[in-house]
Structures are given as C-alpha cells and as structure tokens.
Amino acid sequence: MNDTQIRNVNIGLLDRPVPPVRGHFGKEEMARLVASIKEHGLLVPLMVRKRNDRFEIVDGDRRLKAAWEAGEREIPVVVRTLNDKQTHIQRMLANKDREDTDPVSEAKYIAQTITDKVITINEWCEKMGRSSSWVSDRLEIASMPEYMQDALTTKTIALGVCMQLNQIIDDNTKERYFFDALRSGMTVHAATVSRMSVNEAIEAIQSRGDEVTENNVPEIQTIPKARCAYNGEIMPITSMRMVRVGIDNHQKWQTQLAQSPDDT
C-alpha cells in the first residue's frame, strides 16, 4: 500500500467494483449526500487503484454516484498501489462498521472472492476479525433464493429469521412459509421451531413416498397481529404494550373498542 498519490480525476475514468460491496443505496441517504456535495464539494477523496489507463474504486462507491448526480465531473481521489487481495480486504474493512451495510451485497462479494480463489475463508476471518461461522453465514446468504435476498436488502425481515427458514429442505414449502413470515412477522425463536417441525414433517412425508403439499405440513409459527383499540393501527402483538387508560381517554377508547371488538 505504498506510493500513495492524491490527484483530481475525470469521473468518467472511474469504474465501480464488480461486484459492489454495497449494491443498494438508500434514497434519503443519497439525497443528503448529493445536497452536501452540491453545497461544499466532495470533501473526502475516493480511494482508487490504477487499472491500465483507468481507475477502480476501492472505497467511495456511494460518493462516486452522488458526485455524478451532483454534477461533479472531476473529483479528488487517493491512488494506492494494491494487488487484488489487498483491494478486496480494504473494501470490506471500509464497510465493516457501517450501519447501512447491505448484508446481501456483502455476502455476494465475499462469496465471489472465495469462488475466484483470491481470498480463503481463513484469510477473511483473520483480516476481518470474524469467526468462521460468520463467513459461513455470508456464504449461505449469497446462495439464498432471490426473494429472501430482496427482503434482506430492503430490511423487511430479520437476518436470523431468514437463516432459519432457508434451512427448510423443500423449496416450495420454504418459499410459502417465508412469505407467510414476511406478511405476519416472526421471531428467530419461532423460525427455529418452525424449521425443525416443518423439516421433520417433510422427511416423514418423503420417507413414505408421498408428495409434500400445503396440506400435509404443519403451519408456521408467525406473530399474531391485533388492532390497537386507541389509534386503530394493526400491528404485531410483540410490539404492543399495555397502558393504563386515563379518564379523559376512556370514552374514546370504549367507542373504538366497540367498533372493532374482534380485533383487540
């Protein structure tokens, strides 16, 4: 990582990493960054490495996109001399502690480097300070069905729930139960119990030579929902809490309760 240079580069000479460590950028996050660049310019240079007569982004993929949208056509970069292994590790370290890291993009990135035999599982563990089980989990995420990956990217389901449901051994059952969990909500504990009971039932059905159908496997343990008697919002019961109703609100609460007695 010697021979560090700082220079301004035409934005058209910069290439995104393939695959990207962060494949999804939040709209609000991007809008704030674009507005900041328009007002102050790009304050933090991108880290790049030279690739023939072009430059490859090492760290700063989001800033590159924002700078383009802000109308910048020449931006500051730090040019570093890095081989492939150093580049991959530097990218992951730069994204390691970011709260908005997309686990799917991260997983696909790690899986690609291992498949290409650029970095081994043990090297990822050592350089990232992670356990082998963490890397193994990322490889599982990279191989998940696309519908699961989409839900993880948009943060509409917990990673722990996906990890459990992905272990359901029948693909059709896995997909059906996943979307039940997505609609109704699910805890990791419930996903674990469901996965175990569902797989046990599937193995029994398959051992008899029968077809696995919607009617011969147990129901998944989703989180029941209810309508709040005070504001009418339908929400998982795990996110509700009991409160003492004051005298001033008692009549309003009784009126709403009478309108939806079956939902409370």
N, C-alpha and C positions, 0 to 999 in steps of 0.2 A: 504494500500500500504506500509506496514511495512515489516521488515525482508528482506530488500534488500541485495542480495548477488551477487558478481561478481566472475565468475569462467570460466574455459575453458571446453567446452563440445564437445564430438564427434558429428560431423554434422549429423550422422545417427540417432541420438536420438531426432532431432528437427523436429517438424511437422508444416506444413503450416496451417494457419487459414482456416476454412471452414464455409462459403465461404470466399474467399480472398477479402480484400478491394480494392486491385489493381490486377485485373486479367490479365492485359496486360502491358508488359514492352517493351519499345522501343528498337530496336536492337542497335542503336548508343549509347543510354544511357547505355545499359547493357555492351556493348563492352568497354566503357570508365571505367566503374566501375570494370570490370574484370581485365583490364590492371593495374588499380591503386592497386588492391588487390595483384596482382602478384608482383608488384614492392615494395609496402610498407606494405603489410599485411592488415588485417581488422582493421582499426583504430577506428571505432565506434562499440562498442559491441551491439549485438541484445538484445532487451528486450523480456523476455520469462516468462512463468509461469509454475510451476511444474504440470504435469498431470500423476499421478501414477509414473512409472519409466521412463517417457519420459518428453519432454518439448514442450510446444505450443508457437509458435511465437506470440508475442503481437505487436511488432514493429520491422521491419527489414526483411520482406519477400523478398524484392528485393536483399538485401545484402546476404541473405542465398543462393539464386540462383546463384548470382555472385561468392560467395566464393566457391561453389561447382565447378563451371566452371573454376575457377582459380586454382583448385587443392588442396584447403584447406580441411583438414579432421578433424581439431579440431579448434574451434573458440571461442572467448570470448563472454560471454553473461551476462546480468544483470538479475538475477532471482528475480521476485517480487511475493508477495502473493496477488493475485487478485481473486475476485469472477467473475462470468460470466458477470454481468452488468459492473463492473469496467473494465474488459478486453475489451469489445466492445467499451466503451466510450474512453478508452485510444487509441485504434486503430484508431478511427475516428479523434480524436484530433491530432494524429501524422500525419495524412494525410490531415488535414483541409486546410492548406495554401500552399500545394504543387501544382505547376502549372501543373504538368503532371498527376494529379489525373484523373482516368477513371471514368466518371460520371455513367456509366452503372454498373460497379463493386461496386461502392459506393452505388448506388441505391439498387442493389440486396442485399447488406449487410444490409442496414437499413431495408429493407422490411422483410428480414429473421428474424431479431431480434424482429420486431414488431409481425410478424406471430407467432413466438415461445413464445411471451408474456414475453420476457426477459426485454425489454425496451418499454415504451409507446411513443407515438408521442410527448406528452408534455415533457417527460424527455429528448428526443432528442433535442427539442427546447431549453430547459434550459441548458443542458450540452454543446451543440454546439454553443449556442448563435445565433440560427437561428429562423426564423419565421415559423409558422405552414404551411404557403403556400410553403415554401422551402421544408419541409419534405413531404408535399403532392405531390409536383412536383417529388420528388425522388421516391415515390411510383408509380407514373404514369410511370416514366421511366422504373421501374422494370417490369411493365406489358406491355410495348410496344412490338410490333412484333419483332422477332429476326432480320429482315432485317434493322429495324430502329436502334436497339441497336448496330448492327455491324457497321453501318455508324457513329454513335456517338463515338464508341470506336476508330475507325480509323480517327476520326476528319474530315470526308469528307462532313459533313453537320452541320449546326449550331443547337445548342440545342433548341433555340427559334423556329426555323422553324419546327423541329420535334414535339415540344409540340403542335403547332397549327395543323399540318397535322394529328397527332394522334387522333384528335377530329373529324375527318371525320367519319360519322356514318355508312358508307357502307365499309366493309372490302376490297372488290375488288377495289373499287374506291380509297380508301386510299392507297393501295399498288401501283396502277397505277400512281396516282398523285405524290406519294413520289419519285418514280424512275424518273419521268419527272423532278421534282425539283432537284434531285441528278445530272442528266445529264446537265441540263441547268442553274442551280443556282437559288437561291431565297432569297429574304429578308424576315425578320419576318413580316413586314407590308404586303407584298404580300401574304405570307402564311395565315395571319389572314383574309384578304379579300377573298382569295380563299376558305378557310374553311367555311366562312359564306355563300358565294354564292353557294358553292357545297352542303352544308347541306340543304340549303333552297330548292334547286332543287330536291335533293333526297327525302326530306319529301313530296314535291308536287307529285313526281312520285309515291311514295309508297302510298299516300292517294288515288290515282286513281286506285291502284291495279296493276300498271304496273311494269315491271321488270327494274331495274336500269342497264343501259348498257353504254358502252363507248360513244355512240352517243347522249344520251339524258341528259347529264350533262355538265355544262359549262367548258371551258378549264381553266387549272390552269394558274396563272399569274407568269410565270417563267421570269428570267432575260435574255433578248436577248443578243446574242454574236456577235462579229464582228472581222474581221481580221485587225490587225494593219497594216497600209499602210507602215510603216517604217521597221518593222522587220518580218512581216508576221505571227506573233503569233495570234491564235484565243483565245479571252478572253472575259469575261463579260464586257459589256459597263460600268458598275458601277465601274470597276477597272481601266478604261482608263481615261486619261486626255488630253485635247487639249494643244498643244505646238506650238510655232512659229517655222516654219521650216527655217533654215538658208540657205543662198545662196549656200553654198558648198554641202548641202544635197538635194537641190531642185531637181536636175536631177535624183538622186537615188529614191527620193520619187515619182516623176512622173512616173518613169519606173515601180515601184512596184504597183502603183495605176492603171496603165493601164493593168497590168496582172490580177488584181482581182477587177474590178470596182464594182461588185455586192456585195462584202463582206464589203465594207467600210461604 
